[in-house]
């Protein structure tokens, strides 16, 4: 079996417990919010890379 804190079995167990605690609807909303946050962070990082090249 895999060793360490984040072995596949541990991750599945954590996801299962979270699903039981929050229910499917809140779990889906949590995933959607996390995905949107990551997407916004990436777009902000890309804007930050392009910003210093432009002079106003």
C-alpha positions as CSV (number, residue, x, y, z in Angstrom):
1,X,0.0,0.0,0.0
2,X,1.1,3.6,-0.6
3,X,2.9,5.3,2.2
4,X,2.6,8.9,3.2
5,X,-0.2,11.3,4.1
6,X,-1.6,11.6,0.6
7,X,-1.9,8.1,-0.6
8,X,-4.8,7.4,-3.0
9,X,-6.7,5.5,-0.3
10,X,-6.4,8.4,2.1
11,X,-7.6,10.9,-0.6
12,X,-10.6,8.7,-1.4
13,X,-11.4,8.4,2.3
14,X,-11.3,12.1,2.8
15,X,-13.5,12.8,-0.2
16,X,-16.0,10.2,1.0
17,X,-16.2,11.7,4.5
18,X,-16.6,15.2,3.0
19,X,-19.4,13.9,0.7
20,X,-21.2,12.4,3.8
21,X,-20.8,15.6,5.8
22,X,-21.7,18.2,3.2
23,X,-24.0,16.3,0.8
24,X,-23.7,16.1,-2.9
25,X,-25.1,19.6,-3.7
26,X,-22.8,21.5,-1.3
27,X,-19.9,19.3,-2.4
28,X,-20.6,20.2,-6.1
29,X,-20.8,23.9,-5.2
30,X,-17.5,23.7,-3.4
31,X,-15.8,22.1,-6.4
32,X,-17.3,24.8,-8.7
33,X,-16.2,27.6,-6.4
34,X,-12.7,26.1,-6.2
35,X,-12.5,25.8,-10.0
36,X,-13.6,29.4,-10.5
37,X,-11.0,30.6,-8.0
38,X,-8.2,28.7,-9.7
39,X,-9.3,30.0,-13.1
40,X,-9.5,33.6,-11.8
41,X,-6.0,33.3,-10.2
42,X,-4.5,32.0,-13.5
43,X,-6.0,34.8,-15.5
44,X,-4.8,37.4,-13.0
45,X,-1.3,35.9,-13.2
46,X,-1.3,36.1,-17.0
47,X,-2.4,39.7,-16.8
48,X,0.4,40.4,-14.4
49,X,2.9,39.0,-16.8
50,X,1.7,41.1,-19.7
51,X,1.2,44.3,-17.7
52,X,4.9,45.5,-17.3
53,X,5.6,45.3,-21.0
54,X,3.0,47.9,-21.8
55,X,3.8,51.6,-21.2
56,X,1.1,54.2,-20.8
